[in-house]
């Protein structure tokens, strides 16, 4: 019963969804129907049938192929996957024990534990020595634990951006041992890792050209989608009675020349605010590059960068290098001050049809005051969309995330895949 073909296909769809591929119930039903019309002993036909029904975007092809080759395997290979997953879990337990402050485990996300687990032994030893010395320091009490956690996170982020550590594909584990073992193997498939799924903060400068090329490709695809969606419809909606009667006067009142009304569909007016503080500047670079690719189809889009003040960005002449070289950025974040400046100097941009997009990890000074400013802005516009690079499964740990979620539709946005999906759903 467990190994019935239908059951395996449903489990495969579950794996695709955990990898971020949008395969739902209708796609699963299509796949089950398609395999009824092929030779099941022919692997190529089976692969083609599933790919044709479960993948809607060519950008997901590599991920689908990797999932297919790792899920549909013989029993001995499955046992190896399960052993590798158990070894990984044991490694994470060891990492938690090593990252303790005064015999209490540090509160670190899975991504940080993964980063730590990939470090060479010499670097791990430095972390252990730091924690040991700090724990035994004079007048050091447990209340210092949050400070130590931030220091450790900062050091791990440094290794992420300055070391050639393997990049893991983000996956959402299901809690089912066999499926998670497959997902674990896919996440460590280094041949599969590309810029599309990579955390934007860890993209190296030597990869900027390739990343820019990918962004242009994604932006062109979304621009084309937006153009089609917002083109004035040629479909007849309803009769315009007043114009029809007026046109019928010359025929003695007979309505021979009917006039019709068409709904005017307007493109959204985008107002983009990008956080360019120290931890956010790379995310803002790639997001602004992406949005500059949409500037032609969304000509009324306006963009601003903010940290402790607000500055307008020229999207038509934007370059990632120019933003990175500016010495005005890379400081702390004060969304409250930035929103005040927006209201004071650019009040005319806040219209009922405006879509307000904020890119930030929500870590700002004066969060309560910033929330009040955002509430005021929201009353004047259509909607607020928040792009957040923090992992979605960790949002509940951050009070500022909960605060701003009250006023905005929040999307996880740490990779180009996240950014592309969020903008396609909201704008395309």
Buried (B, 14 or more C-beta within 10 A) or exposed (E): EEEEEEEEBBBBBBBBBBBBBBBEEEBBEBBBEBBEEBEEEEEEBBBEBBBEBBBEEEBBEBBBBBBBBBBBBEEEEBEEBBEBBEEBEEBBEEBBEBBBBBEEEBEBBBBBBBBBBBBEEEBBEEBEEBBEEBBEEEEBEEEBBEEBBEBBBEBBBEBBEEBEBEBBBBBEBBEEEBBBBBBBBBBBBEEBBBBBBBBBBBBEEEBBEEBBEBBBEBBBBBBEBBBEEBEEEEEEEEEBEEBBEEBBEEEEEEEEEEBEEEEEEEBBBBBBBBBBBBBBBBBBBBBBBBBBBBBBBBEBBBBBBBBBEBBEBEBEEBEBEEBBEEEEBBEEBBBBBBBBBBBEEBEEBBEEEBBBBBBBBBBBEBBEBBBBBBEEBBEBBEBBBBBBBBBBEEBEEBEBBEBBBEBBEBBBBBBBBBBBBBBBEBBB
